């Protein structure tokens, strides 16, 4: 499965498997949330604690792609963490 412009992350579960999660309105490979408008640069603030930003996909794997972003399940909001553990 592709990663499609850093819109997806892999989340490490407690049993050692990884679950693919889509993160809305965020791109991890961009420079720290800076957005350029003409000559003016403004900082875009992302609320990573908002559970509506995450879409948990029904894919789990034991070995994520080598170029993927891997985060731990404890770094996500509780609502999303419970969904990830049940996939």
C-alpha positions, 0 to 999 in steps of 0.5 A: 500500500502506498503512503500518498504524499505523507497523509498516512501514518502507521500506528504501533499497537501493543501486540506488535502489529501496525495499523494504517491511519489516514490523518486529515489536513496534515502533511508531515513532509512539509516545513513545520506547518508553514503556508506561503501566500504570495510573499507572506508566510503564515503558520498553520496550527494543527490540533493533533488531539482532535479525533475527527482528524483520524480515519482508521483503515482496516489494514494491519501489518507486521512490517510497515514500509521503510519510508513510513511514519510510525507512531505509538498508539499512546500518542493518539487520542483515547477514542482513536486508540480504542478503535486501533486496538480493536482492528 
